[in-house]
Amino acid sequence: MRDDLELQFDLTPPTSEQMQHFVADLNEEDRHLLLEHGEEAPFCGVFLHERREGLYTCRLCGLPLFRAVAKFESGTGWPSFTAPVAKGHVRHIRDTRYGMVRTEIVCARCGAHQGHVFPDGPPPTGERFCINSGSLEFTPKGQPLPDKLGRGGPEGESAR
């Protein structure tokens, strides 16, 4: 079954001008997190205890990445999800930094670092997408999704 959100969203990368605009609003810590593959400290992220219905989007470009219903308490100190909103919305990258092998997750549209995925999650996927709060924005159910690229379309629709 194909995901309706995957079909509706334009995954074309932002233009260099759009990226410059997005990056200009970031402080040094946010730049490190999103653009240099940094990590926030555990148990301090703003979305760790978020319980409302809605969608988590990429903080940089606004692409929907995770549904709130896929969020679970992993005990790791970072918001954790069982699956992305659509497979095409995240990209997997082999990460060998810090002497370990992990799978990094980045936004498929803009390449912003989100976190990592591990094979120790709960059913139904068995995966744990361990995501930095600082890489995300949250849109509560019924509120309009961000249209950061000014392309119109689904980003103007409300979170489900």
C-alpha positions as CSV (number, residue, x, y, z in Angstrom):
1,M,0.0,0.0,0.0
2,R,1.4,3.4,-0.9
3,D,1.3,6.2,1.6
4,D,-0.9,9.2,0.6
5,L,1.5,11.7,2.1
6,E,4.4,10.2,0.1
7,L,2.5,10.8,-3.1
8,Q,1.4,14.4,-2.3
9,F,4.7,16.0,-1.2
10,D,7.2,17.3,-3.6
11,L,10.6,15.9,-2.6
12,T,12.6,18.2,-4.9
13,P,15.4,19.7,-2.9
14,P,15.2,23.4,-1.9
15,T,17.0,25.8,-4.2
16,S,20.4,27.2,-3.0
17,E,18.6,30.5,-2.2
18,Q,16.0,28.7,-0.1
19,M,18.7,26.8,1.8
20,Q,20.6,30.0,2.4
21,H,17.4,31.5,3.8
22,F,16.7,28.5,6.1
23,V,20.3,28.4,7.4
24,A,20.5,32.2,8.0
25,D,17.9,31.7,10.8
26,L,19.9,29.0,12.6
27,N,22.1,29.7,15.6
28,E,25.4,27.9,15.9
29,E,24.0,25.0,17.9
30,D,21.2,24.4,15.5
31,R,23.6,24.6,12.5
32,H,25.8,21.9,14.1
33,L,22.8,19.7,14.8
34,L,21.1,20.0,11.4
35,L,24.0,20.6,9.0
36,E,27.0,19.0,10.7
37,H,25.2,15.8,11.9
38,G,25.4,16.8,15.6
39,E,23.4,15.3,18.5
40,E,21.5,17.0,21.3
41,A,22.0,15.8,24.8
42,P,19.6,13.1,26.0
43,F,16.5,13.9,28.1
44,C,16.5,17.6,27.2
45,G,14.6,17.8,23.9
46,V,11.4,19.7,23.7
47,F,9.5,16.9,22.0
48,L,10.6,14.1,24.4
49,H,7.3,14.3,26.3
50,E,5.0,15.6,23.6
51,R,1.8,13.6,23.6
52,R,-0.6,15.5,21.2
53,E,-1.8,14.1,17.9
54,G,-0.2,15.6,14.8
55,L,2.8,15.5,12.5
56,Y,6.5,16.0,13.1
57,T,8.2,17.9,10.2
58,C,11.7,18.6,9.2
59,R,12.7,21.8,11.0
60,L,14.7,23.0,8.0
61,C,12.4,22.4,5.0
62,G,9.0,21.4,6.6
63,L,8.7,18.0,5.0
64,P,6.5,15.6,7.2
65,L,8.7,13.0,8.7
66,F,6.8,11.2,11.5
67,R,3.3,10.8,12.7
68,A,2.6,11.3,16.4
69,V,0.9,7.9,16.6
70,A,4.3,6.3,15.7
71,K,6.0,7.9,18.7
72,F,6.8,5.7,21.7
73,E,8.8,6.0,24.9
74,S,12.1,4.2,24.3
75,G,13.9,5.3,27.6
76,T,16.8,6.6,25.5
77,G,16.3,10.3,26.1
78,W,15.3,11.2,22.6
79,P,11.9,11.1,20.9
80,S,11.6,7.7,19.2
81,F,9.3,6.6,16.4
82,T,8.5,3.1,14.9
83,A,8.4,4.4,11.3
84,P,8.6,7.5,9.2
85,V,5.4,9.0,7.7
86,A,6.6,7.6,4.3
87,K,9.7,5.7,3.4
88,G,10.6,8.2,0.8
89,H,10.7,11.1,3.3
90,V,13.9,9.9,5.1
91,R,17.2,8.8,3.7
92,H,19.4,6.2,5.4
93,I,23.2,6.9,5.5
94,R,25.9,4.6,6.9
95,D,27.5,6.4,9.9
96,T,30.9,5.2,11.1
97,R,31.7,8.2,13.4
98,Y,32.7,7.6,17.0
99,G,34.0,4.1,16.4
100,M,30.7,2.5,15.8
101,V,28.5,1.6,12.8
102,R,25.0,3.2,12.9
103,T,22.4,4.2,10.3
104,E,21.9,8.0,10.2
105,I,18.6,9.4,9.2
106,V,18.4,12.6,7.1
107,C,15.5,14.5,5.5
108,A,15.1,13.2,2.0
109,R,14.2,16.6,0.7
110,C,16.9,18.9,2.2
111,G,19.4,16.5,3.8
112,A,19.1,17.9,7.3
113,H,20.3,15.5,10.0
114,Q,17.5,14.0,12.1
115,G,19.0,11.2,14.1
116,H,19.6,7.5,13.8
117,V,17.6,4.3,13.3
118,F,18.3,1.1,15.3
119,P,16.9,-2.5,14.9
120,D,15.7,-2.7,18.5
121,G,12.2,-1.0,18.3
122,P,8.8,-2.4,19.1
123,P,6.4,-4.1,16.6
124,P,5.2,-3.7,14.0
125,T,8.5,-2.5,12.4
126,G,11.1,-3.6,15.0
127,E,12.8,-0.3,14.3
128,R,13.6,2.7,16.6
129,F,14.0,6.0,14.9
130,C,15.8,8.0,17.6
131,I,15.4,11.6,16.5
132,N,16.7,14.9,17.9
133,S,14.0,17.3,19.0
134,G,16.0,20.2,17.5
135,S,15.7,18.6,14.1
136,L,11.9,18.7,14.2
137,E,8.9,21.0,14.3
138,F,5.5,19.8,15.5
139,T,2.2,20.6,13.9
140,P,-0.8,19.6,16.0
141,K,-3.7,17.7,14.4
142,G,-6.0,20.1,12.5
143,Q,-3.3,22.9,12.2
144,P,-1.9,23.8,8.8
145,L,1.4,22.2,7.9
146,P,4.3,24.6,7.2
147,D,4.9,25.6,3.5
148,K,8.5,26.7,3.9
149,L,9.3,26.2,0.2
150,G,6.3,28.3,-1.0
151,R,5.2,25.5,-3.3
152,G,1.6,25.4,-2.2
153,G,-0.1,22.0,-2.1
154,P,-0.2,19.6,0.8
155,E,2.1,21.8,3.0
156,G,-0.9,24.2,3.3
157,E,-3.1,21.3,4.4
158,S,-3.7,20.4,8.0
159,A,-1.9,17.8,10.0
160,R,-3.8,14.5,10.3
